[in-house]
Amino acid sequence: MNTESVQTENSVFFKQLDICCKKVASQVGEKSISDWKNSDYIKLSGLLHRKTKVHLSENTLKRIFGKLKKPTRYYPQKATRDALAQFIGFRDWYEFELLHPVTEKEAAANTALHLAPSKPKQNYTFYLILTLFILVTVAGIYYILSSGKVHNVKLICLNPEGKSPHSAIFKLGINGKLSDKAGNFTIDFADGTLKQSNFSDSIANHYYETPGRYFPRLYYKNAIIDTAYVYLQSKGWNIIATMQNDSSRVYPILKKIATTNDYHVSSRDVLDAGVDTSKTFFVSFANVRPTGISADNFEFNADITTSAERPGVRCSQVDLVVYGEHDKHFLSIIKPECTVWGSYRFSEVQKIGAKDDLREFGHDLTNGGRVKLRIENQKVVLLIDDKEIFKTVYHTPIGKLMGFKVIFAGIGSFKNFKLSDLKTGENF
């Protein structure tokens, strides 16, 4: 094997890792990594666990950040790199790599310059042109190899619709001949879990536990090449509890609320469902069904009261999820001191508190508040107690409303729920 090419490849990996580490550090504080002490790594370990549910010890983080000096540089496994990328707002390490290709070009340039013999100063222009030519050639070959040969592959879900829970079965739809190993095609199941699967077997299965409309994505190496959908409807309003650090199961709460105007559960209801209420838990109210309402032209109103402070719940968060045919809207309203954990998404427009200023979404609703979300011709306005707190515009319509979900950290409630189409007047 060519030693120079191996060194170049390794330099790409570690340059990308260094960029990621610097971005992670900027979310923790203002200090340079070189000034970090043991307490900074302990703090990052806790923040990572809360954000991604992945535990990395302070010693592991020191090895990743280069604090613990070893004869050879430590390069973490993919699950660890996924967690670091997710902490700074990326879906996983593949997406982080995809959005930072400059490091590959720099490595190629450095390699080319290193291999080129020294020439007199008057030939500088010639070698600059030669270097640029090499860069363009490498980029073109990379594009052809990574994406040009998989335009004939689609992601197919054999049973995309049903009730929750649901075991979805996926396969590759291939028009013609598959020009690479099936194991190089990976699915992100898009339900908030870190689990991924490839097609080393003829099919891939995934267990969806809660109602919703999901958009699993097919990746070939670093690139998204197709998106499918999985649509799990509910029968009226479903109430389901989940534990923060337990992604293996959910806890259905058997309470009927279809005929009442007050959507709530008690601590006893949650406890009877099997939840350890001394730890962090979430309760979701989901009504998922197709409608004729436009998810790009509607108004939602409700009186919302978030959880009082209790064991495991300090930020009193409420999330609103609007499922559309082609995408979703999502937003978090959270105590002002906790906006680092907030996020929002309106079609293609999205931000997260770990790297963006989301103080507009910092509101304490533990004593209740009137929340209004109005989207008219893809223009978004959010009001709390009739005061406008946020607005934005997105450009890609998401189609008809296919469901609505309210998620509380701890015990929350809402009443006077109303959602209607701004043009037709149809009510949800």
C-alpha positions in Angstrom: 0.0 0.0 0.0 1.2 3.5 -0.8 2.4 5.0 2.5 1.8 8.6 1.3 -1.8 7.8 0.4 -2.5 6.2 3.8 -1.0 9.3 5.5 -3.2 11.6 3.4 -6.3 9.5 4.2 -5.5 9.6 7.9 -4.9 13.3 7.8 -8.4 13.8 6.4 -10.0 11.8 9.2 -8.1 13.6 11.9 -8.7 17.1 10.4 -12.4 16.4 10.3 -12.3 15.1 13.9 -10.4 18.3 15.0 -13.0 20.5 13.3 -15.7 18.6 15.1 -14.0 18.9 18.5 -13.5 22.6 18.1 -17.2 23.0 17.3 -18.2 20.8 20.3 -15.9 22.9 22.6 -17.5 26.2 21.4 -20.9 24.9 22.6 -19.5 24.2 26.1 -17.8 27.6 26.7 -15.4 30.2 25.5 -12.2 28.5 26.5 -9.8 27.1 24.0 -9.4 23.3 24.2 -5.8 23.7 25.2 -7.0 25.5 28.3 -9.5 22.7 29.3 -9.2 21.1 32.7 -10.7 17.8 34.0 -13.9 19.6 35.1 -14.5 20.8 31.5 -14.4 17.2 30.3 -16.8 16.1 33.1 -19.2 18.9 32.1 -19.0 17.8 28.4 -19.7 14.2 29.3 -22.9 15.2 31.1 -24.0 17.5 28.3 -23.4 14.8 25.7 -25.4 12.2 27.6 -28.3 14.5 28.0 -28.3 15.6 24.4 -27.6 12.3 22.7 -28.1 9.6 25.4 -24.6 8.4 24.7 -22.2 8.2 27.6 -18.6 9.1 27.0 -16.3 9.2 30.1 -14.0 12.2 30.6 -11.0 9.9 29.9 -12.5 8.9 26.5 -13.1 12.6 25.7 -9.5 13.5 26.7 -8.3 10.8 24.3 -10.5 12.1 21.5 -9.5 15.8 22.1 -5.8 14.8 22.3 -5.4 15.7 26.0 -4.0 12.3 26.9 -0.9 11.9 24.8 -0.3 8.5 23.2 2.2 7.3 20.6 -0.6 7.1 18.0 -3.6 9.4 17.7 -6.9 7.9 18.9 -9.7 7.8 16.3 -13.1 6.9 17.9 -15.6 4.4 16.6 -18.5 5.6 14.5 -21.1 5.5 17.3 -18.9 7.9 19.2 -18.4 10.2 16.2 -22.2 10.1 15.6 -22.8 11.4 19.1 -20.3 14.2 18.8 -21.8 15.3 15.4 -25.3 15.1 16.8 -24.3 17.3 19.8 -23.4 20.1 17.3 -26.6 19.7 15.3 -25.8 17.2 12.6 -27.8 14.0 12.0 -24.7 11.8 12.3 -21.0 11.7 11.3 -21.8 11.0 7.7 -23.7 14.3 7.4 -20.9 16.1 9.3 -18.3 14.7 6.8 -20.5 15.6 3.9 -20.8 19.2 4.9 -17.1 19.6 5.6 -15.5 18.3 2.3 -12.9 21.1 2.4 -10.6 19.0 4.5 -10.4 16.4 1.8 -9.4 19.1 -0.7 -6.8 20.5 1.7 -5.3 17.0 2.2 -5.2 16.4 -1.6 -3.5 19.8 -2.1 -1.0 19.2 0.7 -0.2 15.7 -0.7 0.3 17.2 -4.2 2.6 19.9 -2.9 4.5 17.5 -0.8 5.2 15.2 -3.8 6.0 17.9 -6.3 9.8 18.6 -6.6 11.1 22.0 -5.8 11.3 24.4 -8.7 12.6 27.9 -9.2 10.3 30.7 -8.1 9.5 31.8 -11.7 7.6 28.4 -12.2 5.2 29.2 -9.3 2.2 29.9 -11.6 2.7 26.6 -13.5 2.6 24.6 -10.2 -0.4 26.5 -8.9 -2.3 25.6 -12.1 -1.2 22.0 -11.7 -2.4 21.8 -8.1 -5.8 23.3 -9.0 -6.0 20.8 -11.9 -5.3 17.9 -9.4 -7.9 19.2 -7.0 -10.6 19.4 -9.7 -9.7 16.0 -11.0 -9.9 14.4 -7.5 -13.2 16.1 -6.7 -14.7 14.9 -10.0 -13.5 11.3 -9.5 -14.9 11.4 -5.9 -18.3 12.6 -7.1 -18.5 10.0 -9.8 -17.5 7.2 -7.5 -19.7 8.3 -4.6 -22.9 9.2 -6.3 -22.9 8.7 -10.0 -23.5 5.0 -10.0 -26.5 4.7 -7.6 -29.1 6.8 -9.4 -31.0 3.5 -10.1 -31.6 2.7 -6.4 -34.6 3.6 -4.3 -35.8 2.9 -0.8 -39.0 0.9 -0.6 -41.1 0.2 2.5 -43.2 -2.9 1.9 -45.7 -2.0 4.6 -45.5 1.8 5.2 -48.9 2.3 6.8 -50.6 0.9 9.9 -51.1 1.4 13.6 -48.5 1.7 16.3 -46.5 -0.3 17.3 -45.4 -1.4 13.8 -42.6 -3.5 12.3 -41.7 -1.8 9.0 -39.9 -3.8 6.3 -37.5 -2.1 3.9 -35.9 -3.2 0.7 -33.8 -1.7 -2.1 -35.7 -1.0 -5.3 -33.1 -1.5 -8.0 -33.7 -0.5 -11.7 -31.2 -2.7 -13.5 -28.0 -4.0 -11.9 -26.7 -3.0 -8.5 -23.2 -1.7 -9.1 -21.9 -1.9 -5.5 -22.3 -4.0 -2.4 -25.8 -3.8 -0.7 -24.0 -3.4 2.6 -22.9 0.1 1.6 -26.5 1.3 1.6 -27.7 2.5 5.1 -31.1 3.6 6.5 -31.7 6.3 9.0 -35.1 5.3 10.4 -35.9 9.0 11.4 -37.7 8.2 14.7 -35.2 9.7 17.0 -33.2 6.6 17.7 -29.5 6.2 17.0 -30.1 2.8 15.4 -29.2 2.4 11.7 -29.3 -0.6 9.5 -27.7 -1.6 6.2 -28.7 -4.1 3.5 -26.2 -6.8 4.2 -29.3 -9.0 4.1 -32.0 -8.7 1.4 -34.3 -6.6 3.7 -34.0 -4.4 6.8 -36.6 -4.2 9.6 -37.4 -1.5 12.1 -39.8 -1.4 15.0 -41.7 1.9 15.3 -43.3 2.3 18.7 -45.4 5.5 18.6 -47.9 7.1 16.2 -46.5 9.6 13.7 -45.4 10.1 10.1 -41.7 9.3 9.6 -39.4 9.9 6.7 -36.6 7.3 6.7 -33.6 8.2 4.5 -31.4 5.9 2.4 -27.7 6.8 2.4 -25.1 5.5 0.0 -21.8 6.2 1.9 -22.0 9.9 2.7 -24.9 10.9 0.5 -28.7 10.8 0.9 -30.1 9.2 -2.2 -33.7 8.6 -1.4 -36.5 9.1 1.2 -39.5 6.9 2.0 -42.3 7.2 4.5 -43.9 5.3 7.3 -47.3 6.4 8.5 -48.7 5.1 11.8 -52.2 6.4 12.7 -53.8 6.5 16.1 -57.3 5.9 17.2 -58.3 9.3 18.6 -55.7 10.7 21.0 -53.0 8.2 22.2 -51.1 9.0 25.4 -47.7 7.4 25.7 -44.9 7.9 28.2 -41.2 7.4 27.5 -38.1 7.5 29.7 -35.1 9.7 28.7 -32.5 6.9 28.9 -34.6 4.0 27.9 -35.0 3.8 24.1 -36.0 0.1 24.3 -39.7 0.5 25.2 -42.6 2.9 25.7 -45.3 3.1 28.3 -48.9 3.5 27.0 -51.2 5.3 29.4 -54.7 3.7 29.2 -56.8 6.8 29.6 -59.6 7.9 27.3 -59.7 11.6 26.5 -61.5 11.7 23.2 -64.6 13.4 24.6 -63.1 15.8 27.1 -61.7 19.4 26.6 -59.0 18.9 29.2 -56.1 16.8 28.0 -54.1 15.7 31.0 -52.8 12.8 33.0 -52.0 12.4 36.7 -48.8 11.2 38.4 -50.7 8.1 39.3 -51.7 7.4 35.7 -48.0 7.6 34.7 -46.9 5.5 37.6 -49.5 2.8 36.9 -48.2 2.6 33.3 -44.8 1.4 34.7 -42.8 4.7 34.6 -40.3 5.5 37.3 -41.5 9.0 38.0 -38.4 9.8 40.1 -36.4 10.0 36.8 -36.7 12.0 33.7 -39.8 11.0 31.6 -41.9 12.5 28.8 -45.6 12.2 28.1 -47.0 12.6 24.6 -50.5 13.2 23.4 -50.8 12.2 19.7 -53.7 12.3 17.3 -52.4 11.0 14.0 -54.8 10.7 11.0 -55.2 12.2 7.5 -57.1 15.4 7.0 -58.0 17.9 4.3 -56.3 20.7 6.3 -53.3 22.4 4.8 -50.2 22.1 7.0 -49.0 25.3 5.2 -52.1 27.3 6.0 -53.6 26.7 9.5 -53.9 28.1 13.0 -53.5 26.2 16.2 -54.6 27.5 19.6 -54.5 25.9 23.1 -54.1 26.8 26.8 -50.9 24.9 27.8 -49.6 24.3 31.3 -46.2 22.6 31.5 -44.8 20.4 34.4 -44.0 21.9 37.7 -40.4 21.2 38.8 -40.1 17.6 40.0 -37.4 14.9 40.1 -35.9 14.6 36.6 -37.8 17.7 35.3 -36.2 21.2 35.6 -36.9 22.8 32.3 -40.7 22.3 32.0 -40.5 21.7 28.2 -43.4 21.3 25.8 -42.9 20.3 22.2 -45.4 20.7 19.3 -45.2 18.4 16.3 -47.2 19.0 13.1 -47.0 16.0 10.7 -47.4 16.8 7.0 -47.4 14.6 3.9 -43.8 15.4 2.9 -42.2 16.8 6.1 -43.0 18.1 9.5 -43.0 21.2 11.7 -41.6 21.0 15.2 -40.9 23.5 18.0 -39.9 23.5 21.7 -41.1 26.0 24.3 -38.9 25.7 27.4 -37.8 27.7 30.5 -35.6 30.6 29.6 -32.5 29.2 31.4 -32.8 25.9 29.4 -33.0 27.1 25.7 -29.7 25.3 24.9 -31.9 22.2 24.8 -34.6 23.8 22.5 -35.0 23.4 18.8 -37.4 24.2 16.0 -38.1 23.1 12.4 -40.4 24.4 9.8 -40.0 22.3 6.7 -36.4 23.0 5.5 -35.8 25.8 8.1 -34.3 24.4 11.4 -32.2 25.5 14.3 -31.0 23.9 17.6 -30.2 25.6 20.9 -26.8 23.9 21.2 -25.5 26.2 18.4 -28.1 28.9 17.8 -29.7 31.7 19.8 -33.2 30.4 20.7 -34.1 32.8 23.5 -37.3 33.6 21.7 -38.6 30.2 22.7 -37.6 30.6 26.4 -40.9 30.9 28.3 -42.1 29.4 31.6 -45.5 27.9 31.2 -45.7 26.2 34.5 -48.6 28.5 35.5 -50.1 28.2 32.0 -50.3 30.3 28.9 -52.2 30.7 25.6 -50.1 29.4 22.7 -51.0 30.2 19.1 -49.2 28.9 16.1 -50.3 30.5 12.8 -48.8 29.4 9.4 -50.2 31.3 6.4 -48.7 30.7 2.9 -45.6 29.2 4.6 -45.1 32.3 6.9 -44.8 31.2 10.5 -45.9 33.3 13.5 -45.8 32.0 17.1 -47.6 33.9 19.9 -47.8 33.3 23.7 -50.6 35.2 25.5 -51.3 37.2 22.4 -47.7 38.5 22.2 -45.7 37.7 19.0 -42.5 36.0 20.0 -41.2 34.4 16.8 -41.7 34.5 13.1 -40.0 32.9 10.0 -40.6 31.9 6.5 -40.0 28.5 4.8 -40.1 27.7 1.1 -40.9 24.0 0.7 -44.6 23.1 1.3 -45.2 20.0 3.5 -48.8 19.2 2.1 -51.9 18.1 4.0 -52.0 17.8 7.8 -51.5 14.2 8.7 -51.4 14.4 12.5 -50.6 16.5 15.6 -48.6 15.7 18.7 -48.0 17.5 22.1 -45.0 16.3 24.2 -44.4 17.3 27.8 -41.3 16.8 30.0 -43.0 15.4 33.1 -46.7 16.1 33.8 -48.3 18.8 31.6 -51.8 19.5 30.3 -53.6 21.5 27.6 -57.2 22.5 27.0 -59.3 24.6 24.6 -57.5 22.9 21.8 -58.4 24.2 18.3 -56.7 23.7 14.9 -58.3 24.8 11.7 -57.6 25.4 8.0 -57.2 29.2 7.4 -58.8 28.9 3.9 -61.5 26.2 4.2 -62.3 26.4 7.9 -62.0 22.6 8.3 -61.4 21.7 12.0 -59.0 19.0 13.2 
